[in-house]
Amino acid sequence: MTVTGINIEEKVRNYEGNNDFIKGLKPGLMKYGRLTPKQFAVAEKLILQEERQNDVNVDIATREKKKGGQCQDIYCANDLHVLDANMRVN
């Protein structure tokens, strides 16, 4: 998925997560209508990181549900490298 500047700014406007930095960008974005280049870069990095983490968490929950609600992997972690290694072994 390609994320454009408009999508990032829209995600900042609608953000309801726990990241205080992104929450702090909302008032300025509402007042001025856009983020500075540095604010944009950091917001993009944090939002994409959070979205990737959410994707990993959904994947883990789906696999655990398929296994009867129990984690049967050696490591029950959110690390993509650990998950990839576990999938190759299992």
Number of C-alpha atoms within 10 A of each C-alpha: 3 5 9 10 14 10 12 19 21 14 16 23 16 11 15 10 11 8 12 8 12 21 16 11 19 20 11 12 17 13 8 9 10 17 19 10 9 9 15 18 13 13 21 21 12 15 18 14 12 14 11 13 15 13 13 17 15 12 14 17 15 12 16 16 12 11 11 9 11 12 16 13 15 10 12 14 14 15 12 12 10 14 19 10 11 15 10 7 9 7
